């Protein structure tokens, strides 16, 4: 550590799907001294537009950018107060964000939804990562790229997601050309918040590579974009392109305005932006090849470093230096995990279960987990597909939907709950097997995120994958990871690897596979694979047809 101030601290801010969390971390050893959470006042806008009440179509998910500023105004000073530190000892701040979350702005960073003429236009709002309404646009991008043999397509497992920058940008152009024309900057929220903090718009190398199709120093060509839509030809140079900042670099100094919001010293280092998943890898000390980190929450993102460049079917991307400088950073993911468990509890669990849980002083999730843990593998007679929010990897198809096979009149809620947990574990195994088969071996699975508290879920993942599970030693992995980047940006450590060694936290081999359960799960996984390939690889396109019927009905 190059900074001699033993009292030096940094602030990491993790922008999640529903809230933002600020954590104050000591630079010398990574001790987390205080934290605060601020829930977004508007949450996820997926039913009706704020102010107008306009009903949103299916698969839409928006947010309001002023909610992100509220996190700086509220959570950061509260975290500093909770830590009991002198704000003058804060030497840097860094942020991470869900991706791909896009903000349409003017050239000065003003979000379009804040302009009176666009306040009632849904396309003027932030498109959250789980906005999946651009799937038809993604399908066209994929088809054209495959037809033309675009060299960048295999770097993304052969398919571009509807969640990403180009699909959402193309949807914006074709659905609302006026808002598209007014969009002078098409900005990742990860970069927008850094822009607000330091006054400089710097694109971070992570989202540019994984979500912005930036490979080998460039984006898809003007000719390719024009073939999609002539009006889309200038998308990159007119709205997207911007100087690239490397992870751990200083984007600028905290502005006077941002200092007033946060209560932090003006001029301290503001780190280049990052993604919540990728920034967690250093927090879990997963900076070497083969160490896969699964950040498990509403969704799961799988990230890992490799010392070779390979094309992995269905991966979300591979980016040189996308996690750690000098290594290839790989990403895959599952669009729904905790969201699926939450949906099931909210929609399908009878009131009697809630009452029984309350009598025991438990939440419904805890009660269902306890009941499910009493079962043997396969006892419920079910197998499920974890596609309730589509499939991110390895099929990259958000038109797919969830399935539970084997239900009878004797099926109980805890049966389905366990089957859904197992389905998400099978989804992770599918991803791991794709990496292994492609020459990027996964040697360790490290779990981060809120779901690691569920011991049954963790043991099922160990049994299904056959891997020992390590666990991050922090309840706020992304915020800790951001804090590490803040320390590097402030000059306290020479690079992210050094910062991770000093400030990261992991417990190795916490969960080990049970040999008998692992064998039983192999048989159940084989059934999952059969269903997976039947519904996901063209055996039966009923899920796509049902989506089309739903859209037609809503349109009527």
N, C-alpha and C positions, 0 to 999 in steps of 0.2 A: 504494500500500500504506500503510495507516494505522498498522500496527505498526512501531515503530522498531527492534525487535530483529532485527538482521541474522542472528542465529543461530536465529530462530524456525523450528520445523518442525511439521508435522502428520502424523497417521497416517491412512492410508486402508486399510480392510479390505474386501476383495472376497470375498464368500461365493459360491463356485461350486457346481457339481453334485457334485463329488467332494472338494473341499478348500476351505480358506480361505486367502487370501493377504493379508499385511500389508505395507505399503510406507511407509517414512518419506520424506517429501518436504519439501524446503526451500521455505519460503513465498515467498521473494523472487523465485525464478525457476523453480520447479517441478522442480529437480534431484532425481532419485531417489537417495537416499543409502544405502538398505539395504532388504532385503526378506526375508521368510521365508514358507514355506508349511507348512501343517499339514493332512495328509490326514484326512478324517473316519474315525474308527475303524470305524464301522458302514457307511460308504459309502452306496450306494443300496440300500435294502431292497426288493427286487423279487421275491425267490423264497420266502423264509420269514421269519417273524417272529422277532426276537431273543428268546432265552430259552425260547420255547415250541416253536419249530421248525414252527409252523403254516405250511402251504403257502399262498402268496398266489395269488389268482386272476389271470388274464391282465390286463394293462394297469394293474397296481398299481405304484406307486413311492412308497415312504415314506422318511422319515429320522428320526433320533434327535436331539432338540434339544440334549442335553448335548454332542453333537459340536461345536455352534456355540460353546458356552462354552469348550471346549477350545482353539479357535482363539485366543480372547482370552488364555487362560492361556499358550499356547505360542508362537504366531506373532508376536504383538505384541512381547513382550519380546525375542524372538530378532531381530526386525527392527530394534528400537532398538539392540540390541547390535551387529548387523552394520553399522548406520549410523555407529556410533562417536560418537553424540551424547549429550549430557546429557539424561536424561529431563525435567529441569526446563525444558528449552527447548521441549517439546511444548506447543502452545497449543490443540490441538483434535484430535478424532478423529471420523471419519465412516465409515459402512458402506454397502455395497450388497449386494443379494441377488438370486438367481434368483427369477423371478416367473412364475406365481403359486404360492407355496409357503406352505401354511397350517398354523398351529399351534392346536389346540384347547386352551384353558387355563381355569383358574379365574380369578376376578376379580383375583387378585393376580399373575397371569402364570404360575403353576405349570402346566407342561404335563401333560395328563391321563395320558400314558403313565408319568409318574413317580409316580402314585398306585398303591399296591399293588392296589387293586380293578380297575384298568384296564390294568395292565402287560401283560396277555395279550390285549388287545382291539386289533385292527389299526386300527380307526377312532380310537383314542386317540393315534396317532402322527402326526407331521408328514406331510402329503400334499405331496410334491414337485411341482414344476411339471409334470413329465412323467407324473404320475399321470393316466391317460386313462380310468379306469374309470367316470367320471361322464358319459360321452358320452350315454347314454340320458336322463340328467337335463338335460343341455344341450339335447338335441333338444326336450324338452318346454318348456323355457324359451323357446327360439326360436320354436316353433310358437305358443305362447300369445301371445308378444309380437307376432308378425306378425298373428295373428288380431285382437288388440285395438288394433293400430296404435300401439304404445308409441313415444313420440317419441324415446326413447333408443336404440332398436335401430339406426337408420341410423348413429349415431355409432360403431358397432362393425362397420361394413361389412355390417350386416344379420344377423349371426350372433354369438352368444355362445359362447365356447370351453368345452370340458369342463375345461380347465386352470384356470378362473377361480373366484372366491370363491363365487358363488351356486350353480354347478353342483356343486361339491364339498360345499358346505353342504347342499344338497338331498339329495345321496347319503348324507351322514352321517345326516340325519334319517330317511331311509327305510330305510337298511340297519341302523342301530343306534340306535334312539330313546333308549336309556338313556345312551349316550355323548353324544348330542346334547343331552339334557336336562342333563347334567352340564357341558356346555361353556358357560361363562359369558362367554367372550370368544373370538371366531373371528378370529385374529390373523394378518396377513401376517408372515412371518418377518422381513421387512425392518423391521417395526415392533417385533417381539418382541425383537430383539437390541438395538435402541435402548432399549427399556424396561429391559432388563437392565443397560445401561450407565449410564443416568441416573435410573432409578426412576420415569420418567413414561411413560405410554402415550399417544403422539401418533401419529395416522394420517398417513402422508405423502400428499401430494396426488397423487403419481404413481400409486402402486398403487391408491389409492382411485378414481382416475379410470379407469385402464386396466383394472384387474382387478376392481374393486368396483362397476362400473356407476354411479358417482357423476357425474352430469351436472347442470349448472346449479344446483349446491348441494344436490342431493337424490339419493336412491337410488330404485329401483323401489318402487312404492307397496305399502302393506299389502294393499290389495285384490288387486293382481296376485299377490303372494306367496300369499295365501290361496287364490286360484284354482288355484295349483299344488298346494298341500296346506294344508288348514286349520291344521295344526300349524306351518306355515312362516310364518304371517302376521306373527309378531313377530320374525322373524329379524334385521331391521335394528336395531330399537331395543333388543332384548334382548341381542344378541351382537356386532353389527358396528359400530354407530355410535360415533364417538369424535371428539374435537376434531381438526381438520385442521391439519397443519403444512406450510408452503410450503417448497419445495426451497431449501436453503442457510440456512434458519432454524436457530436454536439450539433443540434440544429440551429441553435441561437441562444440568446440570453432572455430570461424572463422579462417581459415588458412591464412598464409601470401599471398598465391596466390589469394585467394578469396578477401582478404582485398585490394589487388592491383586492382582487377577487380572493386570492388564496391566503394572504397574510404572510407570504414568503418574501425573502429579499429580492429586490429588483436586480436583474443581471445574472442570477445563478444559471447554471447550465440546464438547458432543456434538451433532452435526448431526442434523437430521431425516433419516429413512431414505430410501433410493432404490433403484432397480432397476439391476442391473448394466449393462443396455444403455443406458438413458437417461442414466445418470451418465457414460457414456463419451463422449457427444457433446461436452461442454465440454473433456474431455481431448484430443480431436481437433480442437479449435477449430472445431467444426461448430455454430455458434450462430446462423447466418443461414438464411433460407428457401432451400430447394432443395438443401441439403447433406445427403445421405442417408448415414448411418453404418451399415455392416453389421458387426455384431459377430459374428465367425465362430469357432465352437468346436464343441462337440457339437451345438448347434443354431445357427441364425443369427437374430438379431433386427435388424430394420431400423427405424431411428428417424430422424426429420427434423423440422425446424421449418417452418411455413408461416405466411404473413401473411394467409391466408384460411381460412375454415371450409368444408370440403367433405366430402361423403359419398363415401368411396372403397370400392368393393365389396371385401369380404374383409379390410379392414384390421382390426387388433386393437383400434384405438381412436384417437380424437382427443380431446385434453384441453387446455383452455386453461391455459397455463403448465405443461404436463406435462413439459417439458424446460427451457425458458427462460421467465421471466416476460415477459408481453406478446405471446407468440407461441403459435400452436396447435401442440401437439406431436403428431406422428403416429407410429403404430407398426404394423409388420407383422412377419411372421417365417416361418421355416421350422422345423418341429419336429425335423428330423433333417438334419445335414450331416456333421460330423466323426464322429458316431455311426454313420452309414451306412458311411463308409470303414473305421472300426474294426471294425464287424460283418463286413464283407466279408473283411478280412484275417484276422480270428479264425476265421471259419467256412468260408471257401472257398479260401484260398490254400494250395497244396500245400507240404509240408515242403521240397521241393527248392528252392523259391523262398527260403524262410527260410535255407537253407544257402548258397545263392548270394549272398544279401544279406550274410550273416555273413562270407563269404570276402572280400567287397569292403569290409568295415567299415561296412556300412550297416544301417539298419533295413529292415524289409519295406516300409513305406510309401515310404521314399526309393528303394528299388530299383524298386518298381512305378512310381513317378513318373518315374524315369529312362527306363524302358522305354516308358511311355506317351508321354513327350515326344518320342520318335523318330517317332511316327506323324503322318500328315497328318490334317486334319479329315475325319471320315467314314470313314477307312480301316478301322476296326474293324467297320463295318456294323451298329452297335447304336444304339438309343435307349432311354433308361430314364426311369422316373418316380421322383422322389425322395420317395416317400411311405412309406418303411419305418417311420417313426414317425408316420404320419398326415400330414395337410396342415393347417398353421396358416393360411396365406394363399396364395391368395385363396379357397379353398374352405371353410376352417374345418370340417374333417371328419376326425376322428381314427380313423374306421373304415376309411379308405382304406389301401392297402398298396402296397409297392414292386413295380415291374415292370421287367424287362429284355427288350426285343424284338430279335430278330435273331440270337440265339445259334445257333451250329452246332458240329459236332464239331471245327472248327478254331479256335473262340474260345479265346483265352488269358486268363489272369487280368488281365494289364495292359490288355486290351481292355475288360473289364468295369469295371476300376478307373477308366479314363479316362471311360467312359460314365457312371459314377456321378458323377464330378466335373462333367461337362457337364450332367447332369440337375439338380444343385443350382444351377448357373449359370443354367439355363433357368428354374428356380423363381424365382430373384432377378429375372430379366428380366420374368417374368409379373407380379411385384409392382410393378416400376418402371413397366411399361406401364399397370397399373391406376391408379397415381397420376397419370401423365401424362394419361391419358384423362379423369380426373376434375377436371382443372384445378389440380393440385398438382404442378407440373413438378419433375422431378429433374434437377439441372444438374451435380451432382458426386457420385461414389460414393467414400466414404472407408472403407477397410477397417481393422478392429481385430480383436483376438483372435488366438488361437494359429495359425490356419490361414494367416495372411498370410506365414508363413515359406515356404510352398510356392509357388515362383515359377511353376510350370506352372499351378497352380490360379488364381493371380492373373491370368496372361495370358489364360487361358480366359475368366475373368469379364469382362475388358476386351473381348475379341473378341465374346463373346456379347451383352453389353449395349450395345456401341458407345460406352461412356463411358471417359474417362480415369479411372484409379484412383489416388487419393491413399492414403497409408498413414500411420496414426498413428505417431508417433515414440516410442512407449513399448510395451514388451512387456507392461505391466500397465495397460492402459487404464482398466478399471473402478476399480482401486485408486487410480490417479492422479486420476480424476474424483472419487472420494470425497474424496481429499485436498484438491482444489480446494474442495469444499463444506465441508470442515472449516475451511479458511482463511476462507471467507466467514462461517461460523457464529461463528468466533472474532473477527470484526471486522477481519480483515486487509485485506479488499477489500469494496467497497460492495455488490457483487452478483456473481452467477455469471459473467456475461459479462466483467466486469473480471478476475475470477480466472482465467478461461480464457485471456484475452489474455496474462496474465503467466506462467501456469503450464502451459498446454496445449502440445502438441507434435505437429506434423504435417508430412509431406513431400508436396508437391503433385505430381500428374501423374507418378507413378513408373512406371505401366504405361499404355501407349497401344494402342488397337486396331490390329491389322494388317488393312488393307483387304481383302486376299484371304481371310484366315481369317474375317473378319467376314461376308463374303458367303457363304462356305461354311456358316457356322453359321446364317445366316438360313434356309437350306433345311432343316437339321437341326432347327432350332427349330420350323419349321412342322409337322414330324412329331410333335414333342413336344406341340404345342398340340392336334393331332388326338387323340392318346392321352389327354391331360389332360382334354379335354372329353368324350370318350367314356366314360371310367371315372369321371370326377369330377362330371359334370353330368347324370347320369341315362341316358346311352346304354346302359350296362350296369352294373347294381348288383351284379355278382358279388362284389366285394370285401366288401360288406356281408353278403351271404349266407354267404360263407366265414367271416366273423367270428361270425355267429350259429351256424353249425355247430360252430365251435371251442368257443364257450361252452357249447353243449349237450353236447358230448363231455366237456369238463372237468367239467361238473356231474354227469354220469353216473359 
